[in-house]
Amino acid sequence: MIETLLLAAFVLIIVALVVWFIILFNRFQVLRNGAEAGLSQIAVALKKRLDMISQLIEIVKSYAKFERGVFEKITELRSRINQAENAENIRHVDEQSKGILDKILAVVENYPTLKASENVAALMKTVTDVEDEIARQRYTYNNIVQEFNTRRTTVPSNVVARLCSFKKLDYLKFEDEVNTAPKGTWNQ
């Protein structure tokens, strides 16, 4: 009788450990999938930004000359965003597209009639909305990464992470945007 109880207790403990392992493993998978989805959403928003930049260039080019290289750079960035596989690739595309946008905004600021144009004002509203979307998606992505990395390093889930060789996920870092004030005055 005691042997049967010990065997039942042992089996119950094994079953509990397997269930615990499966639950933690699945949570890691949910977080990893959420991070991948977050990066995809950021990529979509960056594509929208590139579309807005192209439209702004079309409107602005009658006021200022843009070298052919700007158009080629936008095409290259669109291609790179389609191939972006990690946070670092996304960050580079964001940084470069933001630089192009800042240059266009500087041109618009220098031409009051251009700045007053309804088309430019509508595009700037859309750009602002896209920038807000990118910020929200970054925030969501970084929260998911934080939870994944925390679970990866805290007991007891770190045991599952180690057994499954889960690697640390990278945060999206955008120091330039944190350390510099926004350019342009579009609060009309």
N, C-alpha and C positions, 0 to 999 in steps of 0.2 A: 504494500500500500504506500509506504513512504517513498519507495523507488518510483512508483507511478506519479506521485505528486511532484517529486524532484524532476522527473522527466517532463511532466507537463509544465512546470515552472520554467525549465530550461527552454522548452519549445516556445513558450509564451514570450520569454525574453528575446529569443532569436527573432521571432515574428515582429515584436515591437521594434527591435533595432532595424530590421529590414524596412518596415513601414516608415520609421523615422528617416532613414537614409533616402528612401524614395521621395518623401515629402520635401526634404531639403534639396535634393537633386532637382526636382521639378521647380522649386522656387528659383534656383539659380538659372534654370532654362527660361523661365518666364522673364526674369530680369534681363538676361542676355538678349532675348528676342525683343523685349521692350527697348533696349538700347539700340539695337539694329533698326527698329522701326523709327525711333527718334532721329537717328542719323539720316534715314531716308526722308523724313519730314523736313529736316533742315535742308537737305539737298533740293527738295522741291521748292522750298521758300527761296533758296539762293538762285534757282533757275528763274523764279519770278523776278527777283532783283535784277538779274541780267537782262531779262526782257524789258523791264522798266528803263534800265540804262540805255538799251538800244533805242527805245522810243524817245527818250530824252535827247540822245545824240541827234536823232533825226530832226527834232524841233530846234535844237541849239545850233546845229551846223550852219544854218544860214547867218548866224551872228558871229560865229567863231570857227576857225578851221580846226578840224580834228585830223590828226595823221591817220593814215591807213592802219597803222599799228594798233590803234585803239580798237578798231573793228575786229582785227585779227585776234587781239587779246581776248575780246569777249567770246569769240568763237572757240578759242582754245579753252577758256574757262568753262564754257558749256560742256565741252568734251570731257574735261577733267572732273566736273561734278558728276557726270554719268559713270565715271570710273572710280570715284572716291569710295574707298573701302573702310576707312577708319577716321577717327576724329582729327588726326593731324592733316590728312588730305582735305577734309572739309574746312579746317581752319585756314589753310593756305588759300583756298578758293575764296573764302569769305574775306580774308585780308586784302587780296588783290582786287576783288570786285568792289569792295568798300573804297579802296583807293581811287578807282576809276570814277565811282559815284561822287566822291568828294571833289574831284577835279571838275566834273560837270557842274556841280552845285556852285563852285567858285565862279565859273563862267556865267551861270544864271544870275548870281548875285551882282555881277558887274554890269548887267544890262537890265535896267529897270523895266523897260517895255517888255522884255522877254519874261521877266519875273512876274509881271502883271497879267501875262497871257493866261486865258482860261485853260488851254490845253496843258500848259506847264503846271498850273495850280492843281489841276485834276491828277496829273501824273505824280506830283509831289505828295498829294494825299495818299495815292496808291503806294508810293515808295514808303511813306511813313507806316502805313498798314503792314506792308511786307516786313519792314524792320521790326515792328512789334511782334509779328508772327515768328520771325527768326529768334528774337529774344525769348519768347515763350517756349519755343521748341528746345532751345539751348538749356533753359532752366529745367524743363522736364527731363531731358536727356541726362543732365548732370545729377539730378536727384536719383534717377535710376542707377547711374554709375556709382553714386555714393552708397546706395543700399547694397548693390552687388559687392563692392569692394569691402564694405563693413562686414557683411556676412562671410566674406572670404577670409577675413582675419580674426573673427571672433568665435569663441567657443560656444556651442559645439559644432556650428556649421563649417568651421574651418577644417574639420576632419573630412567632411564630404568634399570640400573644395580641393584639399590636398590629394585625396584618393582619385578624384576625377581630373586633376591637373588644370583646374580653372585658373586662368591668368587674369591679372589685374586689368580692368578696363581703363582706358584713358579718358580724362575729363576733356571737355571742350574749353580751351582757354582763349580768352580774348582780352589780353591785358590792355591793348591800345584803346579799346572802347571804354574801359574802366578809368584809364588815366587821362583821357583827353575829353574836353568839352565838345558837344555836338557842333557841327558847322552848319551855317545857314540859319535864316530866320524865316521859318515857314509857319508861323503861328498867326495866320491871317484870319 
